[in-house]
């Protein structure tokens, strides 16, 4: 039995802690804030309750596996999962709209054909075929194994882009999300649909490699799920599983540095000077050079494979929480995405450190009585991907108010008469995310992607400093609830099985 110190109580860190405790280790989690769950926060006021982080769960199998491996009670006994159907409704700038069924390839193709015409369903279906090939080629090394020393196997894009022959000019293949939209989908609305998936994960469609096709493929193949009571309930369930496995939590404890002894991690030093010894340290937060003084862990040749988009700044989330008078219609979609007319302008603004005049807005309207005081009211959440705090001053009250109005205006396409129904509203920006989670600029980590020479890979779980491992969204395999859960499994496997661990079979 070894002592293990875990820095941070986010989902990846807690997933690692629970698995390590089951393996017989004494695990203590040190969390700088006063609560657990990382980005899975909750805001409750005036009888309304809102998720402040992710609103839906993709790939629930990741957390089902966690609960199977750490106790007798399966995930479904600890939380109630509801499959969202339709998975999403999309409203385009030309006024057309389409509802996509949950985990139904044939249903999606038929819905796109009926709503958009022009063979749109067939184009999207052919795109998903290519995305499936990319999934089959990269799933194991990208998601199910620790990042290998020969990570260059992931530098090449696995997406089998169509070859487009051109008269008297070389053939071309789509190399980015934006190019797939322009050259393969060849429909502005389908391109906006694909761009929306990338933006939702904080990726710039102009730069994200074509392998980002895995993201819509995963959602449309494995479905989207809502945790009844709000996504915070998932964090509660994982936290309680950790407690049941005798994991100790020390909340309000900021770690100042990782203690090094005899060339390996030997514990943590807290901001108050307290030192806790440990045989292994799991860092479940964004790596910072000052955590390990004198170690070159975070640059080229270290755990950051290659400083690219994944390892750099990322993007943030602007969230408007709305308490509405009037009940939720029975036929309302849980999730609606409102797409702007000029996606290029939005991309240039968000990833150029400015506010977008017309952002892509995701509207969440859960059919969950626990989110509202009664059936005569409704809780609605609006979200847009934005530049982090720093390039944009998200503490500017006038800017916050103006941008909240921008999202409400856009969301009227999903909830007609929305503004007239507002009783109360609350705004959360990357500034609040930074304060709550400690993430620089309130940035949200994107998932790791193959291709682009490795520029969209994250820090490896195993670091050059023996005894120090990385879990959570800023490490392999990147951000998102499912990916964070996978990182916890990879870290635990590495500690338990040693350097020979190669992931699940």
N, C-alpha and C positions, 0 to 999 in steps of 0.2 A: 504494500500500500504506500503510495507516494502522495505528498502534499502538492496540490496544484492550485495556482492562483490564476483567476480569470479576471481580466480587466474589461469591465463593461457588462451590462445586463441586457444587451440587445438579443434578438432572436437567434442569431448565429452563435453568440457566446453562450446563451442558455442551452441551446441544443447540444453544444460541446460539453457543457458542465454536466448535464443529465446523463449523457452517455459515459463520460469518464467516471462519474460516481457509481454507476452500475458496474463498471469494470473494477471497482474496489478502491478507487482513489478517494482521498479526502480533498474535497473541492471547496474553495472559498471564492465567491464572486465579489469584486469591488466595483461599485457603481458610483460615479460622481454625482448623479442626481438623486432625488429622493424616491425614485420608483424604478420599476423594471420595464422591459418591453421595447426600449429604443424608440424607433419611429412609430410603433403601434400605440399612439397616444389616444386620449379620450377627452372631449370637452363636454361638460354637463352644465346646463344653466336653464332656468325658467321652465323646467320640466322636459327639456329636450336633451338628447344625447347624440354626440357626433363622433365618428372616427376622425382623427386628425392626420392619420397616415394612410397607408394602403387601405382601399375599401373592399377589395376582393382577393381571394386566394386562388392562385393557379397551382397546378400540380399538387393537390392535397396529399398525394401518395408520399411526398417527402415527410410530412408531419405524421401521417399514419405509420410510417416506418419508425419514426422517432418514438412514438408511443408504444408500438409493439416491442421495440428493443429495450425499453426502459421500465416496463411494468406490465401488470396484468390487465389494466383497463385500457382498451383501445381509444383512439382519438374521439370516436363518435359517442363514447360514454362521458366524455369530459366537455365536449362542446357539441352543438347542433349545427351541422353543415346543411346548407340549402343550395341546390344547384340553380343558378340564375338562368332563367329562360324567358325571353330571349337573352342571349349573352350580352348583346349590346344593340342599341339603335343608333344609326348614324344619320345626321342631317347635314346635307351638303349645301354649298353656297348658292347653287342654282335652284334650291327649294326641294329637290328630290330627297327622299328618305328611305332607309331600308333597315329592317330588323333582322339580325342574324341569329339563328337558333344556336343553342348551346351544344357543342360537341357533335354537330351533324354536318358532315362534309356535303352530302347531297342537299340538305336543307339550305345550306349557305349558298351553294351554286344556284339553286332554284330561286332563292330570295333575290340575289343580285340580278339574275336574268329578268325577273319580273319587275324589279324596281328601276333598273338602269338601262335594260335593253342592250342591243348591239353586241350580244355575245359576252357581256360582262362576266357572267357566271363562269363560262368556259375559260376565259382568260384568268380569272382568279383561281379556278380549279387547277389549271396547268401550272400556275405559279406555286400553288401548294404542293403539287407533285415534286417540283424542283426543291422546294423547302424541305420536304420529307427526305429527299436524298441527302441534303446538307445535314439534317438531323441524324440520319443513320451514319454518316461519315464522321461526325464530330461529337456525338453525344457522350461517348465514354471518356475520351481524353479531356473534353471540355467541362463536363459536369460531374462525372462519377469517379474521377481519379484526382489525386493531388497533382498540382502542376509539375510536370516532369522536368528534369534538368535539360533534356533536349526539347524544350518547349517550342522549338522552331517547327515541329510537326504541325503546330497550330497557326503558323504564320501564313500559310496558304489558305485562301478562301475556299471552303468546301461547297459553296453554292454553285451548281452547274448552270451558269448563266447561258441563255440562248445566244448563239452566234448570229449577228446581223451583218449580212454581206452588203457592201455598198459599191456602186459602180466606180471603178478607177480609184478606189480608196480601200485601205485595209479594213477587214471585218472588225467589228467591235463587240464587246461583251459588257454587260452591266457589272460594274464593280462596287456600286454603292446603292443604298436604299433608294435615293432619288433617281438614279439611272434605271433601276428596275421599274419604277413607276413610269418613267418617260418612255423607255424603249420596249419593255415587255408587257406592261399592263395597258399602256397607250390609251388611258382614259383618265381624265383629270380627277374624277371622283374615286376611282380605284387607287390612283396615286395618293390622293389625300387619305384614303383608308389606311394604306400602308405607312405613310408618313406618321399618321396618328399613333400607330403601334410603337414606332421608334421614339417619338416625342414623349409618349407615356412612360417610357423607361429612361427618359433623360438623354436620348441620343439625337445627334444632329443628322438628319437624313442625307445631307450633302456629304458627310464624312463617314458615317457609319457603313461598314462593309456590307456587301450583299448578304453575308451570313446572318445578318439580323433578321432575315426571313424566318429563322427559327422561332422568333417571338410570336408572330401570328400563328405559326404552325402549332406551337405548344398550346396556345389558348384554344384554337379551333379544334384541336384533336383531343385534348384532355379536359377541356371545359373550364368554366369559372365558377367559383363557389363563394357563398357569403356565410359568415359565421353569425348565427342568430344572437342578438344582443350586441353586435358590433365586433369588429376585428380585434378589439382590445381583449375580447374573451379568449382568443387564441393565445395571446401573451399570458393571460392569467393561467390558462391551463398548463402551459409549458413551465411557468414559474412554480405552480403547485406541484408539478411532476418533479421538478428539481428539489423542492422541499421534502417531498416524499422519499427521495433518494438520498436525503441527508446533506444536500448542498447547503452551505452557509452563505447568506447574503449580508454584505456590509454596505448599506446605502449611505449616500452622502459622504463617500470616501473617494477623494480624487487621488489617483496614482500619479506621483511626480516623475518616477523613473523606474525602469527595470533594473534590479540589482544584478550585477555580474560578478562571478567569482570563479577563478581558475578557468577562464575562457568559456563559461556557459552561463545561461540565465539561472539565477539562484533565488529569486524572489522579487518582491516589489517594495518600493518605498513610497509611503503616502505623503500627501502634502504637509501633514502635521509632523513629519519626521519619523513616524512609526515604520518599522521594517518588518515585513512578513516573509519568512523564508519559504521556498518552494522548490521542488525538484523540476517542475515545468511551469512556464508562464504562458498563458493563452491571451493574446491581445485581441479583444473583440471590438476595437475602435479603429479609426483611421490612423495608420502609422505616422508617428512624428519623430523626427530625428532626435529631439531632446529626450525622448523616453529611454534611449540607450546611448548615453554619452560616449564618444570616442569610437563608436562602431559605424562603419559605412554600410548600413543595411538597406538604405531606402533609395539609392540611386542606381544608375546603370551598372549591371553586374551584381547587384544585390537582389533583394526580394522583389523590387519593382522590375519586371522583366524588361520592359522598354517604356520609357515615359511617353505614353500616348494619351488618348482621350480618356480611357478608363482610369488611368492613374492620376490624371490632372484634375482640373477644377470641377467638372461635372456641372449639373444644373440644379435648380431648386424648385420648390412648389409654392404657388400662391393659392391659398384655400379660403373660400368664403363659406361660412356656416350660416344657414338661413333657417330661422324658425318661421313657419308659414301658418296663416289662418286658412282654414279650408282643408278638407280631407284629401288623402291621396287617392286618385282614381284607380279603380281595380285593374284597369288595363295599362297603367303606366309602366314603362320599362324601368328596370332597376338602374340601368346605366345607359345614358345617351351621350354621344360625342357629337359636338357641334363643330363642324370644320369651316375655317375661314376661306374667303375667295382667293387670297394671296398667301399661300403657304410659304413661298420663298421669302417674302417680307418678314413673316413670323420667325423663320429660321435665322435670318440675318440678325434680327433684333435679339432673340434669346441667346444665341451663341456669340453675339457681338457685344454682350454686356449692356443691353438696353431693354426697354419694355416694348412688347409688341402691341401695335394699335389694335390688331384683330387676332387674338390668340385662339388656338384650339382649346375648347372648354369641355371638360367631362362633368356631366351632371349625374349625381347619384341620388336615387330616390328609393331607399330600402323599404320593403313592405314588412316592417318590423315594429310592432306596437311598443317595444321597449325604447324606441327612439323618440317618442312623442308623448305628450301628456294624455291625449285621448284621440279618438277617431276624427275629431273636428279640426285637427292640426296635422302638419306634416313637417318632417325634418329633411332638408335638402342640402347637399354639399356640392359646391362648384370648385373645380381644380383646374389650374393651368400650369404648364411647365414654363419656368421663368429663369432669368439669370440669377446667380447666387447673390447673397448680400455682400456688398463690397463694390463690385461694378455698378450695382444699383443700390441706392440707400433705401432699404426697405423699412427703416425706422421713420421715414418722412411721412407724417400723418396725412398730409394732403395727397401725396402720391398713393398711399394705401387706399384712401377713400375713392380716388379717381379710378384706380385699377379694379377695385371691387365693383364699381359701377360698370366698368367695361365687361367684366365677366357676367354680371346680371343681365346686361343688355343682350349679350350673345346667347345666354341660357334661355331667353324668352322664346327662342325657336324650339326648345324642348319642353318648356313649361309656360304656355301662353298666359299672359297676365301676371307673370311672376312678381314684378315689382310691387304691384298693388296688394299682394298677399303677404308681404314681409312684415312680421311683427318685431323680430329682433334679428340682428346680424352680428357676426364676429369674424374677424379677419386674422388669418395666420400666414406669415410670410417666411422666407428663408431666415430672416432675423430671429424669429421665434424658434425655428428648427435648430439654428446654431446655439441658441441659449439652452434649449432643452437637451440636445444630444451631444453638444460639444463639437459637432462637425463643422469644419471651417467654412464660413459663408453659408451655412445651412445647406450645403450641397448634398444631394442624394446620389449614391453610387449607382451607375448603370450596370447591367449584367456584362460579364466577360463575353467577348465574341472572337471567333477565329478569323483569320485573314488580316489584311492591312499590315503585314509584316510583324504581327504580334502587338501592334500599338493599342489594341483594345483588350488586352489581357490585364489581369490584376496581379497584385503581389502574391507570390506563392505562399501556401500554408506553412511550409517548412522554411525557416530563415537560416542565413549563414551562422547565426549565433545558436549553438546547440541549446536545446531546452526552451527556446522561444518559438512559439507558433502563432499563426494569425487565423482568426475566424471572423465571420461577418461580411457585410457587403463590400468593404474595401479590400477584401482578399479574394483569392480564387474560390469559387467561380463567379464572384461579383454580386451586384445588388439585386434586390427583389426578395420577397418572402421565401419563395422556393429555393432560390440560390443560396440565401443565408443559411437555411436549414441544411442544405447540402454541405456547406463549408463546415458546419459543426460536426457532421458525420466524418468528414475527411480529417479534421483535426484529431478527433477522438481515435480514429483508426490509426493515425500516425503515432500517437502516444502509446497506444496499447500494443500495436504490432511492430513498431519501430520502422527503420528505414526501408524495410522490405514491403511495407503496405502499399498496395496498388489500387485500392478502392473496392467497391462492391462488384460482385461477379454477376 
